[in-house]
Amino acid sequence: MLVTEAALCLVFLLIVANDSIRISDNAKYLLLLLFFCLLMCFVFTPFSVPDEAHHFFSSYWLLDMLPGGHGVSSDGFYVRSSDYDLYRNTDPYISGVNYNDLIKGLFSTASNLKIEKFSEISYTFGGENIPAKIGSLVGLFLGLSLNLNSYLTFYLGRIGSIVVFVACSFFAFKTAPKGKCIIAFVSFLPMTLHLAASYSYDSGIIGYSLIVFSLLMKGFFSSDGHLDSRFIAPVFLFSALLAPCKVIYSGIICLFLLIPLSKFKSKRDGKFFKIGLVFVMLTSVILFRTASIANLTAQSGQSVRGLETGTFYTLSDIIFHPCHSFKMLMATFDSLGDFYWLTTLGYSLGWFQKSLIMPTFLMLPYLFFGFMCLVGSASDDCYLAPKVAVAFVVAFLVAFAGAFVSMWIGWTFNTEELIMGVQGRYFLPALPVLMFGLRTAKVRCEANVCNLVLYGTCLANCIYIVRLISIAAL
């Protein structure tokens, strides 16, 4: 713990002395983001991130199906005994005991390479968001190929996820002509860092969404006649990666359709771009998500939620009983509204470990820095046309509503009066477009808002992580 706190002090010195350090803002962003992601990676012991067992073994399952993999069967797939033992013997709540086990495990030379069948969780291609798991797949593959012990193999997968997230975020921050402070804010939120340093596919989804946001900024704020294939190609690529991961974020991609044709080298290029974008988005969704969407909307009868069984609500229940649906929606917001905004920021990390829940006052600085992203400043004095700004807000609301509907019909039993399963982290990929859509010139700050947000959130994270480690290590 003392080593970690000393490292945090060095980061604080970097923040305080930023004017005297002769490195670019892009480099500072990269170094700080990499540092905090790696810190989060090792602060949380194996399987202490929500649903990480599911995501870890889904990566294993995907690798088993590759040539040279362990293979799969109709009732399971095969994993190393040492990795299975790590899962069976690890407490998902972080503690001083787990930290001791982690230190011993990282330096252990023992590794049981025996293979055994794993059948506790089943997977389908349509449900695993493969494009968002590239980093963890590569990291886990390297650990298994090198016959590393279970701890090193596990953390190599996490580090692979970090590499992809940091690369995406850095590309977004570097290329965005406007809105850099929003990218910095979203990427340094505790919840974002927590997900980035895990096997969760949310890591890749948030990274891709930041790139899409930066490309939106480039599209709307470039000079007339400037956009060409160097803009069109990455938009197609990252739209194809993001759209099938979560269809609810497709509204963000649709914002590209509002870019004026005058921004392209020719009107023909602009029309090709917009038609091609719709084709790419629809094709990727059809290829990767049609089966899972059909199952979600058509399911009936008994369903399983963890150890519980019951019947989920259906779209018909929601649509044809509007009074009950409205009452249920209002009751959900009344009971869980605070939970949603707090978990978007990251006041409760891990498996909702009660001892780690942050006091609300420690979340207030993040609200302040988020507000600073909404004001005009000399360093980022750019705003959307009113109609386009409304479209940005609507794109967020579509994702927001989509998250609720998907959990309403996919995680909530028809005997329950609250919508279950919705968490603030589902809103993170759409948060940048909401924030830029709400930006106003009526409130201004003459300071460099981007640096204020970047260094301010880093300082808040120092306080956050020191408290988290101090509580967890007791």
Disulfide bonds with the S-S distance in Angstrom:
none
